[in-house]
Amino acid sequence: MTRTTADSASAQQKARRVDSEFGHVGERAVVLGASMGGLLAARVLADFFRTVTVIERDELPDDPVNRRGVPQGRHVHSLLARGAQILEELFPGFLDELVAAGAPVWDDGELSKVYVSFSGHELPRSGTVAGDHQAMAIHMPSRPLLECHVRRRLRALENVTIHGGQDVAELTAAADGSRVTGVRRRPTGVAGGPGRGRNGPRCPYACPSREAWLWATD
Ligand SMILES: Cc1cc2nc3c(=O)[nH]c(=O)nc-3n(C[C@H](O)[C@H](O)[C@H](O)COP(=O)(O)OP(=O)(O)OC[C@H]3O[C@@H](n4cnc5c(N)ncnc54)[C@H](O)[C@@H]3O)c2cc1C
C-alpha cells in the first residue's frame, strides 16, 4: 500500500473530487452527527456537493478526548482490515498517521503478540498466521484518537465544515411532505430542546421554542 503525507493526500482528495465519475450532485449536504458514520458520510459527500456541513451535539475539540455521544469510547476498539483499507482510500496516509500518533498495529501475523479467546477457547500463542499480514493488519487506535484524526482530515477539506456543540432540533420538509429540505439547529443546552439524554429530532416536528438557524439542503 502506497502512503503519502497529509499534504499530498489533501491534493489527491481535491483531484478525486474533480474527477468524480458522477460529478456535481447538489449545492449543500447536511450530515447529522459527527461519529464515525457521519464523518465518513461527509467525506464521501464532499466529492459530490459544493459544501458539506456536519452538525454534532457534542463539543468537538481538536484533541482525542472522550465525549458523551460515544459512551463506548472508553472501551477497547480495534479497526479491522477492511475498515482500515477504506479509511486509507478516503484519507491517503491515514494509517501511517494513526501509527505515528501511537496506535498499536498488528501487521506481522505473529501469534505471540495477541491473545484471543472465544468462550474460553484460546487461539494458539505461538507461530505465525498464514497469508498476507499487511492485508489483514489490525490497527488499535483508541476511539477518541480515531475520531480525532478523521475530523482533522475532514477539516482540511475546503468544502467541509464541522459544527460541534449544536443540537439538531428539527428537520424541515417540503409543503407536500415529499422530501426533507433542511434542519434547524441550536446550541447544545438550550432549554426545551431534544438535547443530551433525550431523543433526537422528532417527526412531525413541533417548532422549537428557541431555534438558531435554518439551512436548506439545496
Ligand atoms: C462497547 C462497544 C465497543 C465497540 N467496539 C468497536 C470496535 O472495536 N470496532 C468497531 O468498528 N466498532 C465498535 N463498536 C461499534 C461502533 O462504536 C458503532 O458502530 C459506531 O459508533 C456507530 O457509529 P454511528 O456514526 O452510526 O452512530 P453513533 O456513534 O451513535 O453516532 C451518533 C452521533 O450523533 C450525535 N447526535 C445524536 N443526536 C444528535 C442531535 N439531535 N443533534 C446533533 N448530533 C446528534 C451523537 O452525539 C453522536 O456523535 C463498539 C460499540 C460498543 C457499544
The ligand as a MOL file (V3000), in Angstrom:
LIG
                    3D

  0  0  0     0  0            999 V3000
M  V30 BEGIN CTAB
M  V30 COUNTS 53 58 0 0 0
M  V30 BEGIN ATOM
M  V30 1 C -18.7580 -1.3390 23.7910 0
M  V30 2 C -18.6330 -1.1230 22.2930 0
M  V30 3 C -17.4310 -1.4440 21.6560 0
M  V30 4 C -17.3050 -1.2510 20.2670 0
M  V30 5 N -16.1210 -1.6000 19.6750 0
M  V30 6 C -15.9740 -1.4190 18.3370 0
M  V30 7 C -14.7490 -1.7490 17.6950 0
M  V30 8 O -13.8030 -2.2140 18.3290 0
M  V30 9 N -14.6410 -1.5360 16.3570 0
M  V30 10 C -15.6830 -1.0360 15.6230 0
M  V30 11 O -15.5280 -0.8520 14.4110 0
M  V30 12 N -16.8750 -0.7070 16.2070 0
M  V30 13 C -17.0400 -0.8850 17.5370 0
M  V30 14 N -18.2360 -0.5750 18.1280 0
M  V30 15 C -19.3420 -0.0980 17.2850 0
M  V30 16 C -19.1970 1.3670 16.9130 0
M  V30 17 O -18.8460 2.1410 18.0480 0
M  V30 18 C -20.5310 1.8660 16.3330 0
M  V30 19 O -20.9040 1.0240 15.2550 0
M  V30 20 C -20.4040 3.2670 15.7940 0
M  V30 21 O -20.1780 4.1850 16.8490 0
M  V30 22 C -21.6940 3.6970 15.0980 0
M  V30 23 O -21.4550 4.9960 14.5600 0
M  V30 24 P -22.6020 5.9090 14.0530 0
M  V30 25 O -21.9300 7.1200 13.4500 0
M  V30 26 O -23.5170 5.1350 13.1510 0
M  V30 27 O -23.5110 6.2930 15.3160 0
M  V30 28 P -23.1350 6.9130 16.7340 0
M  V30 29 O -21.7490 6.5270 17.1350 0
M  V30 30 O -24.2590 6.5390 17.6430 0
M  V30 31 O -23.1530 8.4990 16.4870 0
M  V30 32 C -24.2640 9.3260 16.5260 0
M  V30 33 C -23.7560 10.7550 16.6730 0
M  V30 34 O -24.8440 11.6570 16.5060 0
M  V30 35 C -24.7960 12.6310 17.5450 0
M  V30 36 N -26.1710 13.1100 17.7630 0
M  V30 37 C -27.2300 12.4040 18.2360 0
M  V30 38 N -28.3440 13.1790 18.2650 0
M  V30 39 C -27.9970 14.4060 17.7980 0
M  V30 40 C -28.7060 15.6390 17.5720 0
M  V30 41 N -30.0130 15.7760 17.8370 0
M  V30 42 N -28.0360 16.6980 17.0780 0
M  V30 43 C -26.7010 16.5900 16.7740 0
M  V30 44 N -25.9820 15.4440 16.9590 0
M  V30 45 C -26.6210 14.3670 17.4710 0
M  V30 46 C -24.1990 11.9020 18.7400 0
M  V30 47 O -23.6250 12.7840 19.6840 0
M  V30 48 C -23.1360 11.0030 18.0400 0
M  V30 49 O -21.9190 11.6880 17.8770 0
M  V30 50 C -18.3990 -0.7360 19.5090 0
M  V30 51 C -19.5910 -0.4010 20.1590 0
M  V30 52 C -19.7150 -0.5890 21.5320 0
M  V30 53 C -21.0420 -0.2390 22.2020 0
M  V30 END ATOM
M  V30 BEGIN BOND
M  V30 1 1 1 2
M  V30 2 1 2 3
M  V30 3 2 2 52
M  V30 4 2 3 4
M  V30 5 1 4 5
M  V30 6 1 4 50
M  V30 7 2 5 6
M  V30 8 1 6 7
M  V30 9 1 6 13
M  V30 10 2 7 8
M  V30 11 1 7 9
M  V30 12 1 9 10
M  V30 13 2 10 11
M  V30 14 1 10 12
M  V30 15 2 12 13
M  V30 16 1 13 14
M  V30 17 1 14 15
M  V30 18 1 14 50
M  V30 19 1 15 16
M  V30 20 1 16 17
M  V30 21 1 16 18
M  V30 22 1 18 19
M  V30 23 1 18 20
M  V30 24 1 20 21
M  V30 25 1 20 22
M  V30 26 1 22 23
M  V30 27 1 23 24
M  V30 28 2 24 25
M  V30 29 1 24 26
M  V30 30 1 24 27
M  V30 31 1 27 28
M  V30 32 2 28 29
M  V30 33 1 28 30
M  V30 34 1 28 31
M  V30 35 1 31 32
M  V30 36 1 32 33
M  V30 37 1 33 34
M  V30 38 1 33 48
M  V30 39 1 34 35
M  V30 40 1 35 36
M  V30 41 1 35 46
M  V30 42 1 36 37
M  V30 43 1 36 45
M  V30 44 2 37 38
M  V30 45 1 38 39
M  V30 46 1 39 40
M  V30 47 2 39 45
M  V30 48 1 40 41
M  V30 49 2 40 42
M  V30 50 1 42 43
M  V30 51 2 43 44
M  V30 52 1 44 45
M  V30 53 1 46 47
M  V30 54 1 46 48
M  V30 55 1 48 49
M  V30 56 2 50 51
M  V30 57 1 51 52
M  V30 58 1 52 53
M  V30 END BOND
M  V30 END CTAB
M  END
